[in-house]
């Protein structure tokens, strides 16, 4: 958050934030006061009070200004929600907040025009005033009603902003939220912000600080895989127990020349690969994505990434592999030889970090885990001679 030093010129004197907390919050260091203020929901800003032995910094709970008689100045944090001079607010019902010429507030327009243009004047780290196309300020009454009819900025015109992805909610000075009704009317009487109390900022590029809600499960309709980084230094390769898949005896005890027998092996095996999440954002089981991976060859992970393959998160990708081999089993004169065909299988585990990009919003979520592959089947010939 940025901080702005405010010395607001009054008619005759400078102004400063004058309203204290109920307790005492005084600090010798400005940066310490800033850190405390940002961590408190009820801190509006900081006032610097000159003293003989150095300035003191006190937390202030309200936006009201007082005349500065002793050189007091105030610091106000600004989150910087918007970067457009005007924008619109669209409800879950697909309609925009509108300021009619009669200064009434409605939420019934399906298009964004001049009457739906809002100017936001930031005042404090997460609050400010909403000004209509007609130059009037939005006001919330204690009776839970809104109007675009105020020419001044006071408590009833100040709204606290909360942001979720590309949406905002508006909380009045009375502690209640602005709510868009399905019939196009608007109230400000809700004690909680649910779907009718969250509004999409349009155009989307007008809102800053967009962060994906990575606490929710990532689904394919909203996210796509942007990148995968593998930690090869932490990778492991395990050699599974070897399996005898064929053998051949050649008896040549009484022979005077080498005897040879040819035997063939034909095997079908299933190779599997799976991404298993261990930390970060949850991925909905079955979410499809394309990626390459580091395979196993001769008991080692090769550095080159393979081509793109389709995966479904949490579900093993299976591939049926046919293994064929033809072996010559040779027995020298005066010996008996046993030739055994062995099948070796390797299982690799490679830690990964995935970056998932939101399809509509300029934000990403990260998920990490282990990529496991059972593959690289290979056959070898073992010769035993008596």
C-alpha positions in Angstrom: 0.0 0.0 0.0 1.1 3.5 -0.7 1.0 6.2 2.0 0.1 9.8 1.3 1.0 12.7 3.6 -2.0 14.9 3.9 -1.9 18.6 4.8 -5.3 19.6 3.7 -5.7 23.3 3.3 -8.7 24.7 5.1 -10.1 28.2 4.9 -7.4 29.6 7.2 -5.5 26.6 8.7 -4.1 23.2 7.8 -6.1 20.1 8.7 -5.2 16.8 10.2 -6.8 13.6 11.3 -8.0 14.4 14.8 -10.1 11.5 16.2 -8.2 9.1 18.6 -8.8 5.5 19.4 -10.3 4.7 22.8 -6.9 3.4 23.9 -3.5 4.9 23.6 -1.5 4.1 20.5 1.6 6.3 20.4 4.8 5.4 18.6 8.2 7.0 18.3 8.8 5.6 14.8 6.7 6.3 11.8 7.3 3.0 10.1 6.3 1.0 13.2 3.1 3.0 13.4 2.4 2.3 9.7 2.9 -1.4 10.2 0.4 -1.4 13.2 -2.1 0.7 11.3 -2.1 -1.6 8.3 -2.8 -4.6 10.5 -5.9 -3.0 12.1 -9.2 -2.9 10.4 -10.2 0.2 12.5 -7.2 2.3 11.8 -7.8 5.1 9.2 -4.4 6.8 9.4 -1.6 8.3 11.5 -1.1 11.8 12.8 2.3 13.2 13.5 2.3 15.4 16.6 5.4 17.6 17.1 7.0 17.4 20.6 10.0 19.1 22.1 12.0 15.8 22.2 10.9 14.6 18.8 7.7 13.8 17.0 5.2 11.2 18.2 3.0 9.2 15.8 -0.5 8.3 16.9 -3.1 6.0 15.3 -6.4 7.7 14.2 -9.7 5.9 13.9 -11.7 8.3 11.7 -11.5 10.4 8.6 -12.7 13.6 10.2 -10.3 16.5 10.0 -9.4 19.1 12.6 -7.6 22.4 12.4 -3.8 22.1 12.9 -2.6 24.6 15.4 0.8 23.1 16.3 2.0 21.7 13.0 0.3 18.4 13.1 0.3 16.4 9.9 -1.4 13.1 9.0 -0.5 10.0 6.9 -3.2 8.1 5.1 -2.6 4.6 3.5 -4.1 4.1 0.1 -4.7 0.7 -1.4 -5.3 2.0 -4.9 -8.3 -0.1 -6.0 -8.9 1.6 -9.4 -6.8 3.0 -12.2 -9.5 4.5 -14.4 -11.2 7.8 -13.9 -14.6 6.2 -14.4 -15.9 2.7 -14.3 -19.1 0.7 -13.9 -20.4 -1.9 -11.3 -22.2 -4.9 -12.6 -24.3 -7.2 -10.4 -24.7 -10.9 -10.4 -28.0 -10.3 -12.2 -26.1 -8.8 -15.2 -27.2 -5.2 -14.6 -25.3 -2.0 -13.8 -25.6 0.5 -11.0 -27.2 3.6 -12.5 -27.7 7.2 -11.3 -30.9 8.6 -12.7 -31.5 12.4 -13.3 -33.9 12.3 -10.4 -30.9 11.3 -8.2 -32.3 7.8 -7.5 -30.1 4.8 -7.5 -31.2 1.8 -9.5 -29.6 -1.5 -10.6 -31.6 -2.2 -13.7 -29.5 -1.2 -16.8 -28.2 -4.0 -19.0 -25.7 -1.7 -20.8 -22.9 0.6 -19.5 -23.5 4.2 -20.5 -23.0 7.6 -19.1 -25.5 7.2 -16.3 -23.6 4.1 -15.2 -20.2 5.8 -15.0 -18.8 6.1 -11.4 -15.9 8.1 -10.2 -14.2 6.9 -7.0 -12.5 9.3 -4.7 -10.2 7.3 -2.4 -10.2 8.4 1.3 -8.2 6.0 3.5 -6.6 2.7 2.9 -9.9 0.9 1.9 -12.6 3.5 1.8 -13.8 6.4 -0.3 -16.7 8.3 -2.0 -18.6 7.4 -5.1 -19.6 10.2 -7.5 -22.1 10.0 -10.3 -22.2 11.3 -13.8 -24.3 14.2 -12.4 -21.6 15.2 -9.9 -23.6 14.0 -6.9 -22.3 11.6 -4.2 -23.9 8.2 -3.3 -25.3 8.3 0.2 -26.6 5.5 2.5 -29.3 6.3 4.9 -29.9 4.5 8.3 -33.1 3.2 6.8 -31.1 1.1 4.3 -31.7 3.2 1.2 -29.3 4.7 -1.4 -29.5 8.0 -3.3 -27.3 9.9 -5.7 -28.3 13.3 -4.3 -25.6 14.6 -2.0 -23.3 17.5 -3.0 -21.2 17.0 0.1 -19.0 14.3 1.5 -19.7 13.2 5.1 -20.1 9.9 7.0 -23.2 8.7 5.1 -21.3 9.1 1.8 -18.2 7.2 2.8 -18.1 3.5 1.8 -15.6 0.8 2.8 -14.3 -1.3 -0.1 -13.6 -5.0 0.0 -12.1 -6.8 -3.0 -12.4 -10.4 -4.2 -10.7 -11.1 -7.5 -12.3 -8.6 -9.9 -15.3 -7.8 -7.7 -15.9 -5.3 -4.9 -18.4 -4.9 -2.1 -19.5 -1.6 -0.6 -20.1 -1.3 3.2 -21.8 1.9 4.5 -21.0 3.9 7.6 -23.9 2.1 9.2 -22.1 -1.2 8.9 -24.4 -2.7 6.1 -23.7 -3.7 2.6 -25.0 -2.4 -0.7 -27.2 -5.1 -2.3 -28.5 -5.4 -5.9 -32.0 -6.9 -6.1 -33.2 -9.0 -9.0 -36.0 -6.5 -9.8 -33.5 -3.7 -10.4 -33.9 -2.0 -7.1 -31.0 -1.5 -4.7 -30.8 -1.6 -0.9 -28.0 -1.1 1.7 -29.3 -3.3 4.5 -27.3 -6.5 4.4 -25.1 -7.5 7.3 -23.1 -10.0 5.2 -21.7 -9.8 1.7 -23.1 -12.7 -0.4 -23.5 -13.0 -4.2 -26.0 -10.0 -4.4 -23.5 -7.8 -2.6 -20.5 -8.4 -4.9 -20.1 -6.4 -8.0 -17.8 -6.8 -11.1 -15.8 -3.8 -12.0 -16.0 -3.0 -15.7 -13.9 -2.6 -17.7 -11.9 -5.2 -15.9 -8.6 -3.3 -16.5 -9.9 -0.5 -14.2 -9.4 -2.6 -11.1 -6.0 -3.1 -9.5 -4.7 -5.8 -7.1 -6.5 -8.7 -8.7 -5.5 -11.8 -6.9 -7.0 -15.3 -7.7 -8.9 -16.9 -4.9 -6.5 -19.9 -4.6 -8.3 -21.2 -1.6 -11.0 -22.6 -4.0 -10.4 -25.7 -6.0 -9.0 -25.0 -9.5 -11.3 -26.2 -12.3 -10.7 -26.5 -16.0 -13.5 -24.0 -16.9 -11.7 -21.2 -15.1 -8.0 -22.1 -15.2 -5.4 -23.5 -17.6 -1.9 -24.8 -16.9 0.7 -22.2 -17.7 3.9 -23.8 -16.6 5.4 -26.8 -14.8 8.8 -26.7 -13.1 10.4 -30.0 -12.1 13.0 -30.3 -9.3 15.4 -32.9 -10.9 17.9 -32.6 -8.0 15.3 -34.0 -5.6 14.1 -36.7 -8.0 14.2 -40.4 -7.1 14.3 -43.5 -9.2 13.3 -46.9 -7.7 14.0 -50.2 -9.3 11.1 -52.6 -8.8 11.7 -56.3 -8.3 12.7 -58.0 -11.4 10.3 -60.5 -12.9 11.2 -63.7 -14.8 9.3 -63.7 -18.0 10.9 -66.7 -19.8 13.7 -69.2 -19.7 15.4 -71.8 -21.9 17.7 -74.8 -21.1 20.4 -76.0 -23.5 21.9 -79.4 -22.5 25.3 -80.0 -24.1 27.1 -82.2 -21.6 28.0 -84.8 -24.1 28.4 -82.5 -27.1 31.6 -81.7 -28.9 30.5 -78.4 -30.4 28.5 -75.4 -29.2 24.8 -75.8 -29.2 22.3 -72.9 -29.6 18.6 -72.5 -28.9 16.6 -69.5 -29.9 13.6 -68.5 -27.7 11.4 -65.4 -28.1 9.6 -63.3 -25.4 6.4 -61.4 -25.9 5.1 -59.3 -23.0 2.4 -56.7 -22.6 2.7 -54.3 -19.7 0.9 -51.1 -18.5 2.9 -48.0 -17.8 1.4 -45.3 -15.5 2.0 -41.7 -14.8 0.2 -39.4 -12.3 0.5 -35.9 -10.8 -0.3 -36.0 -7.0 -0.7 -32.6 -5.3 0.9 -32.2 -1.8 0.8 -28.4 -1.2 -0.7 -25.2 -2.6 -3.9 -24.8 -4.4 -6.3 -27.7 -4.6 -6.9 -29.1 -8.1 -10.2 -30.7 -8.8 -9.8 -34.4 -9.6 -10.1 -34.9 -13.3 -9.0 -31.4 -14.4 -7.4 -31.9 -17.8 -4.1 -30.3 -18.9 -1.3 -30.8 -21.4 2.3 -31.1 -20.3 5.6 -32.8 -20.9 7.6 -34.7 -18.3 11.0 -36.2 -17.6 10.9 -39.9 -18.3 13.1 -42.8 -17.1 15.6 -44.7 -19.3 17.9 -47.4 -18.1 17.3 -46.5 -14.5 17.9 -42.8 -14.9 15.8 -39.7 -15.4 16.6 -38.1 -18.7 16.9 -34.3 -18.7 15.0 -33.6 -21.9 11.2 -33.1 -21.5 9.0 -35.3 -23.6 6.4 -33.9 -25.9 3.0 -32.7 -24.7 0.7 -35.3 -23.2 -2.8 -35.0 -21.9 -3.3 -35.7 -18.2 -6.2 -35.6 -15.8 -5.2 -34.4 -12.3 -5.3 -37.1 -9.7 -6.0 -39.8 -12.2 -3.2 -42.1 -13.5 -2.4 -41.9 -17.2 -2.0 -45.4 -18.5 -0.2 -46.7 -21.5 0.0 -50.3 -22.7 3.4 -51.3 -24.0 4.4 -54.4 -26.0 7.9 -55.7 -25.2 9.4 -58.2 -27.6 12.8 -59.9 -27.6 14.6 -62.8 -29.3 17.5 -64.4 -27.5 20.2 -66.9 -28.4 21.0 -69.3 -25.6 24.5 -70.8 -26.3 25.9 -73.8 -24.5 29.6 -74.7 -24.9 30.6 -78.4 -25.3 30.4 -80.3 -22.0 27.9 -77.9 -20.3 24.3 -77.2 -19.5 23.1 -73.6 -19.7 20.0 -72.0 -18.4 19.1 -68.7 -20.0 16.6 -66.5 -18.1 14.8 -63.5 -19.5 14.3 -60.8 -16.8 11.9 -57.9 -17.0 13.0 -54.7 -15.2 10.6 -51.9 -14.3 11.5 -48.5 -12.9 9.4 -46.1 -10.8 10.4 -42.4 -10.7 9.3 -39.6 -8.3 9.9 -36.0 -9.4 8.8 -33.0 -7.3 7.0 -30.3 -9.4 5.4 -26.9 -9.1 2.6 -26.0 -11.4 1.4 -22.5 -12.3 -2.3 -22.2 -13.2 -3.4 -19.1 -15.1 -7.0 -17.8 -14.7 -8.7 -17.7 -18.1 -10.5 -14.3 -17.4 -8.4 -12.6 -14.7 -4.8 -11.5 -14.7 -3.7 -13.8 -11.9 -2.3 -17.3 -11.2 -2.3 -20.0 -8.5 0.4 -22.4 -7.7 0.2 -26.1 -6.8 3.1 -28.4 -6.0 3.4 -32.2 -5.6 5.1 -35.2 -6.9 5.0 -36.6 -10.5 5.2 -40.4 -10.3 5.9 -42.6 -13.3 6.1 -46.4 -13.6 7.8 -47.0 -17.0 10.9 -47.8 -18.9 10.3 -51.5 -18.9 13.3 -53.4 -20.3 14.4 -57.0 -20.6 17.8 -58.5 -20.0 19.2 -62.1 -20.5 20.8 -63.8 -17.5 22.9 -66.9 -18.4 23.6 -69.6 -15.8 26.1 -72.3 -16.7 26.8 -75.7 -15.0 
